[in-house]
Amino acid sequence: MNNNKRSYVSTVPKANPLRVGFIGLSAYKGWAIKSHYPAILQLPSQFQVTALLNLDIETSLATIKKLKLTKATAFSDVSSFASYDNVDMVVISVNVPELFTIVMELLENSKANPNLKYIYSEWSLGKNLKEAEAIHKAAKERGVQTIISLQGRKSPYVVRAKELVSEGCIGDINSIEIAANGGWYGYERPIKSPKYLYDAASGVSLLSIAFGHTIDILQYITASYFSEINAMIFNNIPYQVLLDEHGKKTGEKAEKTAPDHLLFQGSLSHGNVPVSCSFKGGTPVKKFSKNLVIDIHGTKGDLKLEGDAGFAEMSNLVLYFCGLKKEGSMNVSTGSSGAETMEVYHLRNYNSVVGNILRIYEAIADFHFRTNPRTKLPPKLERQGFLFEGFPTFKDALIVHQLIQRVIESSQQKTTLPTSFEAV
Amino acid sequence: MNNNKRSYVSTVPKANPLRVGFIGLSAYKGWAIKSHYPAILQLPSQFQVTALLNLDIETSLATIKKLKLTKATAFSDVSSFASYDNVDMVVISVNVPELFTIVMELLENSKANPNLKYIYSEWSLGKNLKEAEAIHKAAKERGVQTIISLQGRKSPYVVRAKELVSEGCIGDINSIEIAANGGWYGYERPIKSPKYLYDAASGVSLLSIAFGHTIDILQYITASYFSEINAMIFNNIPYQVLLDEHGKKTGEKAEKTAPDHLLFQGSLSHGNVPVSCSFKGGTPVKKFSKNLVIDIHGTKGDLKLEGDAGFAEMSNLVLYFCGLKKEGSMNVSTGSSGAETMEVYHLRNYNSVVGNILRIYEAIADFHFRTNPRTKLPPKLERQGFLFEGFPTFKDALIVHQLIQRVIESSQQKTTLPTSFEAV
């Protein structure tokens, strides 16, 4: 298998690119200009920005001018944006605390809009399970194809790891250890850093971001959800030291309710595989381990993913593989000709912030333009699940939210809990 | 501090060495001849074997002859051995399933023996908590000084790590990850391997050996017990493939009830430190991680202990340290003169099987002969706890057994459990 090759349509010019309405694209700040926009720029035949919505219309107008988005119209509110029929796809890249209201309003006000087919939202799709469920339900009723930015699934290292697992190159997985060190939630924080990042209720936390993305990647690679989990959530740093713009201590402190450590352990339903996870908050400063390690052990070999911080979905990783490999074979584990081999996968200049999201856009284009003759995807993708093809959907997001909810319950109730998502 | 320097009495000739009665020393097989005996040989002025008891008296007589134990008498049963008054210390090195009966019989039958002062037993002091409690109680009533072979505490790497922690060289510990791969309990086993090793009830298991020793070392280094724990015990390999003496598959299988994986997580009572542990059974074959890793992170630096298998107590380790260090200072963390430094500790030719036990014998000699002018040890050492000086006792063993019992309960009851040993 080679699921890392370039997508079918990505270089084919199209007369009718998907018209993209963007909520939260500013030329001046934010995540979208660093990730979504450079990705879309690489697919000019497939995507074209036609509408823009920001907190204020001035930002949208200035962005249109600066980025030369000649086909784009600026809007001042969600309802007029939602009813604009020159849009096939809406991309929502706003701060998580604001996401719920905007998405719900968009879905409500776009009901009469005949052309809107795709909604692509940033993870985490709402602050909590309740919001994610409501959004998922509303999107389903609205009938749009959803896409969620669990973009770690598109990391070339994750895809390669998944291939090696699915081809039996490490045999049956029998244990997994994960240790990650996230960026926020440590002893210090910049005084200008938005408060919601340190508020447990905001939905942007070690649990949703570092754990959510990483565990989604793990489930994707192993093609298994969890059957049982236990978690312990720590807030050992209830007050953080504030730093000025030069990184110097201001002498002030600020409250933090967001967790700074998560211990998680459980068994994967496929193979009852023990998984041990330690997610640490704060600056990644580990000296003798990489600050992101996913260590997968099997009966025939090992896989190890390493990165510089606990953000697997946007880090350039290194994949180490030792195991059996036979070119062209779909199932090495049963063949006797597989010889043990050792490989390292690393693209030194891979821009993972843009690259993983670019590959989501490629997957959307592949799905929409249907140029892949081998595609087995249905006309509507309810969830990607563990498919190589396609893209993660709101349903996939919901499954991660359900796991996070179980993590919170397990920690609060001090219990080991069953988790079953197969029947979701 | 330098707690790794040679003990005070180890080279001082003594007119009256401690007279050692040995249960389970055979010149031909077993653990004692590889570990205890070479250790005692290095301390001829402090220890002298005067009595020997094995399953049969022929083994003892042959051992006396072969090892030239000219002062030793062979015994044929525990009761006559126990009443032999030419013994100051009894060392018990037998298989764990037999340990309880022998120790209890020894304590019972030695009541009239005026000279017996020390009983040194192999870990795990009984098959389970119940046996360990009974032995501890009987030894206390008998009034002997107990010593337990939790010899990992005497590993020079463990002692050095403990020093660095206690001197504040890595600041406050804020997270710990442990991953270990034990030797037994995997997919295969030698046909001649004793059955009790694979029987969950035998008391020799991934829990008691790999986990027990390692977690005792961790608690010793951090000077903290656990306040809360969760565990999941796995037996994913209920049948093992049997191998002949050449390592070839015989085609037969044998039942295994002993666990092959333990997931453990919890918080240390001192600092509420999150600790994540994954103990894997089977041949240590990890390719991209050492098969024993203890990763300790602090606010000022890191410590990492690595070894080749999940038996920290008898492995030659490597200790990596990065943090603050000021020569001669007892508390670096509060001093401003500490500069970050990086060091690796490794004695290439350290024989850890003998060495750690030798250092227990040295500690016993130091304790008995009282030649250390700085000693703060009481006349009777109820437990070593987190002292550098002294040696682990039956009480220390009991504390580890209580933790193991909690691990079993946590896994069975699917709960996160409080653990408090301070008041034991």
Contacts between the chains, C-beta under 8 A, distances in Angstrom:
chain1	res1	chain2	res2	distance
A	174	B	236	6.8
A	174	B	261	7.7
A	174	B	280	7.6
A	175	B	261	6.1
A	175	B	278	6.5
A	175	B	280	5.0
A	177	B	177	7.6
A	177	B	179	5.0
A	177	B	278	5.0
A	177	B	289	7.8
A	179	B	177	5.0
A	179	B	276	7.3
A	179	B	295	7.3
A	187	B	299	7.0
A	228	B	232	7.2
A	228	B	414	7.8
A	230	B	230	4.5
A	230	B	232	6.8
A	230	B	265	7.1
A	230	B	416	6.5
A	232	B	228	7.2
A	232	B	230	6.8
A	232	B	265	6.1
A	232	B	266	7.4
A	232	B	267	6.7
A	232	B	274	6.7
A	232	B	416	6.8
A	234	B	267	7.2
A	234	B	272	6.7
A	234	B	274	5.4
A	236	B	174	6.8
A	236	B	271	7.6
A	236	B	272	5.6
A	261	B	174	7.7
A	261	B	175	6.1
A	261	B	274	4.6
A	263	B	265	4.2
A	263	B	266	7.8
A	263	B	274	5.0
A	263	B	275	7.7
A	263	B	276	5.4
A	264	B	265	7.9
A	265	B	230	7.1
A	265	B	232	6.1
A	265	B	263	4.2
A	265	B	264	7.9
A	265	B	265	5.4
A	265	B	276	7.4
A	265	B	278	7.9
A	266	B	232	7.4
A	266	B	263	7.8
A	267	B	232	6.7
A	267	B	234	7.2
A	271	B	236	7.6
A	272	B	234	6.7
A	272	B	236	5.6
A	274	B	232	6.7
A	274	B	234	5.4
A	274	B	261	4.6
A	274	B	263	5.0
A	274	B	278	6.7
A	274	B	280	7.9
A	275	B	263	7.7
A	276	B	179	7.3
A	276	B	263	5.3
A	276	B	265	7.4
A	276	B	276	5.6
A	276	B	277	7.0
A	276	B	278	3.8
A	277	B	276	7.0
A	278	B	175	6.5
A	278	B	177	5.0
A	278	B	265	7.9
A	278	B	274	6.7
A	278	B	276	3.8
A	280	B	174	7.6
A	280	B	175	5.0
A	280	B	274	7.9
A	280	B	297	7.1
A	286	B	295	7.6
A	286	B	297	6.1
A	286	B	302	6.1
A	287	B	301	6.9
A	287	B	302	4.2
A	287	B	304	7.8
A	287	B	320	7.5
A	287	B	322	4.1
A	287	B	342	7.5
A	288	B	295	6.9
A	288	B	302	5.7
A	288	B	304	4.0
A	288	B	320	4.8
A	288	B	322	7.1
A	289	B	177	7.8
A	289	B	295	5.6
A	289	B	304	7.2
A	295	B	179	7.3
A	295	B	286	7.6
A	295	B	288	6.9
A	295	B	289	5.7
A	297	B	280	7.1
A	297	B	286	6.1
A	299	B	187	7.0
A	301	B	287	6.9
A	302	B	286	6.1
A	302	B	287	4.2
A	302	B	288	5.7
A	304	B	287	7.8
A	304	B	288	4.0
A	304	B	289	7.2
A	320	B	287	7.5
A	320	B	288	4.8
A	322	B	287	4.1
A	322	B	288	7.1
A	342	B	287	7.5
A	410	B	416	7.8
A	414	B	228	7.8
A	414	B	415	6.2
A	414	B	416	3.8
A	414	B	417	7.8
A	415	B	414	6.2
A	415	B	415	5.5
A	415	B	416	6.7
A	416	B	230	6.5
A	416	B	232	6.8
A	416	B	410	7.8
A	416	B	414	3.8
A	416	B	415	6.7
A	416	B	416	7.5
A	417	B	414	7.8
